[in-house]
Amino acid sequence: MKIKTRLSLYFTLISSGALLLVLIALYIAVYSFFTADFYNRLTDRTNLASQLYLKADELAADSLMEIQQQYLEKLSGEVIRVYDRNNMSAFKMNHNIYWTKDIIDQVRKDGYIEYEEGKRKVVGKFYHDNQGDFVILASAIDINSQRRMIILAQIASALFVLFGVILFFAGRMFAQKALSPVDKIITEVRNIRSSNLHMRVTGGNSKDEIAELVNNFNSLLAHLQNAFELQQTFVANASHELRTPLTSIMGEVEVALSKDRDKVEYERILASIATDGARLQETITSLMELAQVDLNYTQAKLSQVRIDELVWELEEQWSARKGAGMLNIQLAPLPENEEVLTIPANKSMLYIALNNIIDNAFKYSVPNPVNLAFEATESRISIAVTDKGPGISKENAARIFQPFFRANQDKSVTGSGIGLYITSKIIELFNGTIRIESDGKSGSSFVVEFLKEKSV
């Protein structure tokens, strides 16, 4: 059963249940009103009979009936009897309805009673007067109320069925409207394949559960896209990057073996082979790092990582490698709330990302130091790594995070072109951003930012 139909049924059942309770309550209220009204009519008859009985010691039955017909509406099967202290009837009526001594004594005891006796409703009232104590009992059959309640039940049943049908179709219409974004999402999801993971589902500007679902789904797509790109990068570029230095090495070896050469030439060939071997080693190391990141990418266990502590760990490592003060840490005033300094991330992967940025800065900044500026506020955490190199042109800055891209085409600076690509993927995994700030002439800054989510 589709959600639309299920929601329509739920809406109909809940609304119909509420309507049924209202109709039942209305039925009971009307029934209680009719019953009380009928008892009030019988009470009026006892009051009228008492007034007539007080004015005359004896009153003919015809006279009492005549007065009742003149002032009161005739009730079906109406019976009125007045009993004196000896439980003797004061009027002679043309019917065979009498009340027992127990009923008459109960009226004297309670002062007033009302009850049902078969189809009849009975009212008894006790009167005290200087002429003597007497009891008046009146009864009749409430035919009109019964007929009205039957009509009311028929009307209520018809309304219940009619409104049940209306509520079902109204609920289906509202469910259709409420779930129309889901239909759109389903259509868009059907078009997403492994070849176009860059596509995203549009969820509108609402802030409901559907928008939250769309955001989470898009986040999942982003992770899948990055994972696929990492795998495709490894497969597509590993063979090329490994083949190039191997081909160069094999060529140099073949040249060296083709004929005898002097010492200088052999030294040159060996130096060339050593250079290509070092490049091959660096490429293999980078590819293994890429494979490791790819492995951890979808399995990264997140925890709260304090970025300031991670920065000092990096400073300690690079001080040991480059010397004290070569990685110059510039800290902005830190907030008192330690939670502001943390983000949900995988510490080892984040360490690799920031370390790659610093390593890249040192390659272009030697022998000058590298600056790392750290700032944390309630809304964001910012890390800026600045070198004193020749700068990066706008054209190269737009491509610097592509796999195996190297800004220095003359290979004057060693590198495989994978480090910054890995860095961008890791930072993106943890919902951060990375950008380059450079005038293209002197110095470059890699700025990493993590925006803090606002609690609702």
C-alpha positions in Angstrom: 0.0 0.0 0.0 1.4 3.4 -1.0 2.0 6.0 1.6 -0.6 8.3 0.1 -3.3 5.7 0.5 -2.1 4.8 4.0 -2.1 8.4 5.1 -5.6 8.9 3.6 -6.9 5.9 5.5 -5.2 7.1 8.7 -6.7 10.5 8.3 -10.1 9.1 7.5 -10.0 6.7 10.5 -8.9 9.4 12.9 -11.3 12.1 11.6 -14.2 9.6 11.4 -13.5 8.4 14.9 -13.6 11.9 16.2 -16.8 12.6 14.2 -18.3 9.4 15.6 -17.5 10.4 19.2 -19.1 13.9 18.5 -22.2 12.3 17.0 -22.5 9.8 19.9 -22.1 12.6 22.4 -24.7 14.7 20.5 -27.1 11.7 20.5 -26.7 11.2 24.2 -27.1 14.9 24.9 -30.3 15.1 22.8 -31.7 11.9 24.4 -31.0 13.3 27.9 -32.6 16.6 26.9 -35.8 14.8 25.6 -35.9 12.6 28.7 -35.6 15.5 31.1 -38.1 17.5 29.1 -40.6 14.7 29.2 -40.1 14.3 33.0 -40.6 18.1 33.3 -43.9 17.8 31.5 -45.1 15.0 33.8 -44.0 17.2 36.8 -46.1 20.1 35.3 -49.1 17.8 35.4 -48.5 16.9 39.0 -48.2 20.6 39.9 -51.5 21.4 38.1 -53.3 18.5 39.7 -52.0 19.6 43.1 -53.4 23.1 42.6 -56.8 21.8 41.6 -56.8 19.4 44.5 -56.1 22.2 47.0 -59.0 24.3 45.7 -61.7 21.6 46.1 -62.0 18.6 48.2 -63.6 16.7 45.4 -63.1 17.3 41.8 -64.6 15.2 39.0 -62.3 13.3 36.8 -63.8 14.9 33.7 -63.1 18.4 35.0 -59.4 17.5 35.6 -59.1 16.0 32.2 -60.8 19.1 30.6 -58.4 21.5 32.4 -55.3 19.4 31.3 -56.4 19.4 27.7 -57.0 23.2 27.8 -53.6 24.1 29.3 -51.3 21.2 28.6 -50.3 19.2 25.5 -51.9 15.7 25.5 -49.4 13.0 26.2 -49.7 9.4 24.9 -51.3 7.1 27.5 -51.3 9.9 30.1 -52.3 8.9 33.6 -52.6 11.1 36.7 -53.6 9.8 40.2 -53.8 11.7 43.5 -53.5 9.6 46.7 -54.5 10.8 50.2 -52.9 9.8 53.4 -54.8 6.5 53.3 -53.4 5.7 49.8 -56.9 6.1 48.4 -57.2 7.6 44.9 -59.0 11.0 44.9 -60.2 10.7 41.3 -62.0 8.0 39.5 -60.2 7.5 36.2 -61.3 5.4 33.3 -58.2 3.2 33.2 -56.7 0.3 35.1 -53.4 1.8 36.0 -52.6 1.9 39.7 -49.5 2.3 41.8 -48.6 0.0 44.6 -48.3 1.0 48.3 -44.5 0.7 48.1 -44.3 3.3 45.3 -46.6 5.7 47.1 -44.6 5.3 50.4 -41.3 5.9 48.5 -42.7 9.2 47.1 -43.7 10.2 50.7 -40.2 9.3 51.8 -38.1 10.9 49.0 -40.5 13.8 48.2 -40.0 13.3 44.5 -39.2 10.3 42.2 -39.0 9.6 38.5 -38.4 6.3 36.9 -39.3 4.2 33.9 -41.8 1.4 34.0 -41.7 -0.5 30.8 -42.4 2.0 28.0 -43.9 4.4 30.5 -42.1 7.2 32.4 -43.4 8.0 35.8 -43.1 11.0 38.1 -44.2 11.0 41.7 -44.4 14.1 43.9 -45.4 14.5 47.6 -47.4 17.6 48.7 -48.0 18.8 52.2 -50.9 21.1 53.0 -53.1 22.1 55.8 -55.9 20.0 54.3 -53.7 16.9 54.5 -50.7 15.2 52.9 -51.2 13.7 49.5 -49.2 12.0 46.7 -49.6 12.7 43.0 -48.3 10.2 40.4 -48.3 10.9 36.7 -47.1 8.7 33.8 -47.2 8.6 30.0 -45.5 7.0 27.0 -42.9 9.2 25.3 -43.7 8.4 21.7 -42.5 11.7 20.2 -39.0 11.4 21.7 -38.6 7.9 20.5 -39.5 8.9 17.0 -37.3 11.9 17.1 -34.3 9.8 18.4 -34.8 7.3 15.5 -34.8 10.2 13.0 -31.7 11.7 14.6 -29.9 8.3 14.5 -30.7 8.0 10.8 -29.5 11.5 10.1 -26.3 10.9 12.1 -25.6 7.6 10.3 -26.0 9.2 6.9 -23.8 12.1 7.9 -21.1 9.8 9.3 -21.0 7.8 6.0 -21.1 10.9 3.9 -18.4 12.7 5.8 -16.3 9.5 5.9 -16.2 9.4 2.1 -15.5 13.1 1.9 -12.7 12.9 4.5 -11.1 10.0 2.6 -10.9 11.9 -0.7 -9.9 15.1 1.1 -7.2 13.2 3.0 -6.0 11.7 -0.3 -5.9 15.2 -1.9 -3.9 16.6 1.0 -1.6 13.6 1.1 -1.0 14.0 -2.6 -0.1 17.6 -2.1 2.1 16.9 1.0 4.0 14.1 -0.7 4.4 15.8 -4.1 8.0 16.7 -3.2 8.7 13.0 -2.6 7.5 12.2 -6.1 9.9 14.8 -7.4 12.7 13.3 -5.3 11.9 9.8 -6.6 12.1 11.1 -10.2 15.4 12.8 -9.6 16.9 9.8 -7.8 16.0 7.5 -10.6 18.2 9.5 -12.9 21.3 9.3 -10.7 23.8 6.6 -11.8 27.5 5.9 -10.9 28.4 7.9 -14.0 26.7 11.1 -12.8 27.1 11.2 -9.1 27.7 14.9 -9.3 23.9 15.4 -9.7 22.0 16.5 -6.6 18.4 16.2 -5.5 16.6 19.5 -5.2 14.7 19.8 -1.9 13.3 23.3 -2.1 13.7 26.0 0.6 11.5 24.4 3.2 12.8 23.3 6.6 10.7 20.2 7.1 11.6 16.5 7.3 11.6 16.1 3.5 14.3 18.9 3.2 16.3 17.2 5.9 16.0 13.9 4.0 17.2 15.6 0.8 20.1 17.2 2.6 21.2 13.9 4.1 20.8 12.1 0.8 22.9 14.8 -1.0 25.5 14.5 1.7 25.6 10.7 1.0 25.9 11.4 -2.7 28.8 13.7 -2.1 30.6 11.0 -0.1 29.9 8.4 -2.7 31.1 10.8 -5.4 34.4 11.5 -3.6 34.9 7.7 -3.0 34.3 6.9 -6.6 36.6 9.7 -7.7 39.4 8.5 -5.4 39.0 5.0 -6.9 38.9 6.2 -10.5 41.9 8.5 -9.9 43.9 5.6 -8.5 43.0 3.3 -11.4 43.2 5.9 -14.2 46.5 7.5 -13.1 48.5 4.8 -11.3 49.6 3.0 -14.5 50.6 6.3 -16.2 52.5 7.6 -13.2 54.3 4.4 -12.7 55.0 3.7 -16.3 56.7 7.1 -17.0 59.7 6.7 -14.5 60.0 3.0 -15.3 60.3 3.7 -19.0 62.9 6.4 -18.3 64.9 4.0 -16.1 64.7 1.2 -18.7 65.8 3.6 -21.4 68.8 4.8 -19.4 69.8 1.2 -18.7 69.5 0.2 -22.3 71.7 3.1 -23.3 74.3 2.2 -20.7 74.3 -1.4 -21.9 74.5 -0.7 -25.6 78.2 0.0 -25.5 81.1 0.8 -23.1 81.1 4.3 -21.7 83.4 6.4 -19.7 83.0 7.0 -15.9 81.4 10.4 -16.3 78.7 9.0 -18.6 78.0 6.1 -16.2 77.7 8.6 -13.3 75.3 10.7 -15.3 73.2 7.6 -16.2 73.2 6.4 -12.6 72.2 9.9 -11.4 69.3 9.9 -13.8 68.2 6.5 -12.7 68.4 7.6 -9.1 66.3 10.6 -9.8 63.7 8.5 -11.7 63.8 5.9 -8.9 63.2 8.6 -6.2 60.3 9.9 -8.3 59.0 6.4 -8.7 59.3 5.8 -4.9 57.4 9.1 -4.2 54.7 8.2 -6.7 54.2 4.8 -5.1 54.1 6.3 -1.6 51.5 8.8 -2.8 49.4 6.1 -4.5 49.5 4.0 -1.4 48.5 7.0 0.7 45.7 7.6 -1.8 44.6 3.9 -1.5 44.6 4.2 2.3 42.6 7.3 2.2 40.2 5.6 -0.2 39.9 2.7 2.2 39.2 4.9 5.2 37.0 7.4 3.3 33.7 5.5 3.7 34.7 3.9 7.0 36.0 6.9 8.8 35.0 6.9 12.5 34.2 10.4 13.6 35.0 11.8 17.0 35.3 15.3 18.4 38.8 16.5 17.4 40.4 19.6 19.0 42.0 21.5 16.1 44.3 23.6 18.3 45.9 20.4 19.8 46.3 19.0 16.2 48.0 22.2 15.2 50.6 21.9 18.0 51.2 18.3 17.1 52.0 19.4 13.6 54.3 22.1 14.9 56.2 19.6 17.0 56.7 17.3 14.0 57.9 20.0 11.6 60.1 21.6 14.3 61.9 18.2 14.5 62.2 18.0 10.7 63.0 21.6 9.8 64.1 23.2 13.0 62.5 25.2 15.7 60.5 28.2 14.5 60.3 27.1 10.9 56.6 26.5 11.3 55.5 29.7 12.8 52.2 29.3 14.7 50.0 32.4 15.0 47.1 31.9 17.4 44.2 34.3 17.7 42.6 34.7 21.1 41.1 31.3 22.0 37.5 31.1 23.2 36.8 29.9 26.8 34.3 27.3 25.6 36.4 24.3 24.5 33.6 22.9 22.3 34.2 25.8 19.9 37.7 24.3 19.2 36.4 20.9 18.2 34.8 19.5 15.0 33.5 16.0 14.3 36.3 14.3 12.2 38.8 11.5 11.9 41.9 12.7 13.6 44.4 10.7 11.5 42.9 11.7 8.2 42.7 15.3 9.2 46.3 15.1 10.3 47.3 13.8 6.8 45.3 16.7 5.1 46.9 19.5 7.1 50.3 17.9 6.9 50.1 17.8 3.1 49.4 21.5 3.0 52.3 22.3 5.3 54.6 20.0 3.3 53.6 21.7 0.1 54.3 25.1 1.6 57.8 24.1 2.7 58.6 22.9 -0.8 58.0 26.4 -2.2 59.1 28.4 0.9 62.6 26.9 1.6 64.7 28.3 3.2 62.1 30.7 4.6 59.7 29.6 7.4 56.0 28.8 6.9 53.3 30.6 8.8 50.2 28.9 10.2 47.4 31.1 11.5 44.7 29.6 13.6 41.4 31.2 14.6 38.3 29.8 16.3 35.0 31.5 16.8 31.4 30.5 17.7 30.7 30.2 13.9 33.8 28.8 12.3 37.3 27.4 12.7 39.9 28.8 10.3 43.5 27.5 9.5 45.6 29.5 7.0 49.0 28.1 5.9 51.2 30.8 4.1 54.4 30.2 2.3 57.0 32.7 0.9 57.2 31.1 -2.5 56.7 32.5 -6.0 52.9 32.4 -5.7 50.3 30.6 -7.8 48.6 32.0 -10.9 44.8 32.1 -11.2 45.0 29.4 -13.9 47.0 27.0 -11.7 45.0 27.9 -8.6 41.9 26.6 -10.4 43.5 23.3 -11.1 45.8 22.8 -8.0 43.4 20.3 -6.4 43.2 18.1 -9.5 44.9 14.7 -9.2 48.6 14.6 -10.5 48.5 18.3 -11.4 51.8 20.1 -10.7 52.1 23.9 -10.9 55.9 23.7 -11.6 56.0 22.0 -15.0 59.8 22.2 -15.0 59.8 19.7 -12.1 62.1 21.9 -10.1 60.1 21.1 -7.0 59.6 17.4 -6.3 56.1 15.9 -5.8 53.6 13.6 -7.3 50.6 15.9 -7.5 48.4 13.8 -5.3 48.9 15.3 -1.9 46.7 18.4 -2.4 44.1 16.3 -4.2 43.9 14.0 -1.1 43.8 17.0 1.2 40.8 18.5 -0.6 38.8 15.2 -0.5 39.5 14.8 3.2 38.5 18.3 4.1 35.4 18.0 2.0 34.5 14.7 3.8 34.4 16.6 7.1 32.2 19.4 5.7 35.1 21.9 5.4 36.3 24.1 2.6 39.7 24.9 1.2 40.8 27.8 -1.0 43.9 29.5 -2.3 44.7 33.1 -1.8 47.6 34.4 -3.9 48.5 37.4 -6.1 50.5 35.1 -8.4 53.8 36.9 -7.6 54.9 36.3 -4.0 53.5 33.9 -1.5 50.4 31.7 -1.3 47.9 31.0 1.5 45.9 27.8 1.7 42.9 28.6 3.9 40.9 25.7 5.5 37.5 26.6 7.1 35.0 24.5 9.1 31.7 26.2 9.7 30.1 25.3 13.1 26.5 24.1 12.9 24.0 26.2 14.8 22.1 24.3 17.4 18.3 24.5 17.0 
